[in-house]
Amino acid sequence: MVFRKYIVSGRLFVADCFHCWVQGGMTIYNHIRSRFGRNNKNLANLAQTLGITDMKLTSYVSRHTMAMTLQDNQVPREVISQILGHSDLATINTYLDSFASSVIDEAVKVL
């Protein structure tokens, strides 16, 4: 999926299609929710194909896994923050500090 930047009434929006932004607020919300739903359904299908039964794969899980994998590979938190689209380092610090090392060790076993 390719996302593009659009400026509408002086505001910057990022979407995979322009018509989603010009149709109105609720349409935008429904479109985004539909994309998340489709993505999570595809992740569930992938989990089933791979035989992953002990956890539910979702976009939330994939974002956390990616962030933790990057952190484990010494990628700076500033870079991880930009990748996740966080507006400040406080958010990413809370995000990454919320995991105890034992939780990280268990997550790595799944990979």
Secondary structure, DSSP 8 states (H G I E B T S, - for coil): ---EEEEETTEEEEES-THHHHT-HHHHHHHHHHHHHHHHHHHHHHHHHHT--SS---HHHHHHHHHHHHHHTT--HHHHHHHHT-SSHHHHHHHHHTS-HHHHHHHHHH-
